[in-house]
Amino acid sequence: MNRPQTLVEILTSDLPSVIADFQGIIVDVNEHFEVLTGWQKQEIIGQLISVILPSYFRESHHMGFSRFTASGVSTILNHPLELKVITKDEREILSEHYILAEEIDGKWSFGATLRPLES
């Protein structure tokens, strides 16, 4: 399976995709994300990425996000991870997340594809 290498490739993927800025604010999603999660683009843009994370995962995500933005070092980027995504109606969907970071104008942005593992 070819993995995306840039944020543009993530966003144009055939998989549900989300892009967040260096503050963890969602700045873009694709139509596949809308179908999977029930969130419309105009509703989710501007919200913290934690809105799509299970409550029990938010603290560790915040710590890892902060650590990466401070150090540029991560153990979760550029390889598949099985995680859950929370839909607008608060369902949890197990999915394979592929996350990458890209530095743009001296600030990090993050993108992820979310391949559902449940039907």
Secondary structure, DSSP 8 states (H G I E B T S, - for coil): -----SHHHHHTSSS-EEEE-TTSBEEEE-HHHHHHH---HHHHTTSBGGGGS-HHHHHHHHHHHHHHHHH---SSTTSEEEEEEE-TT--EEEEEEEEEEEEETTEEEEEEEEEE---
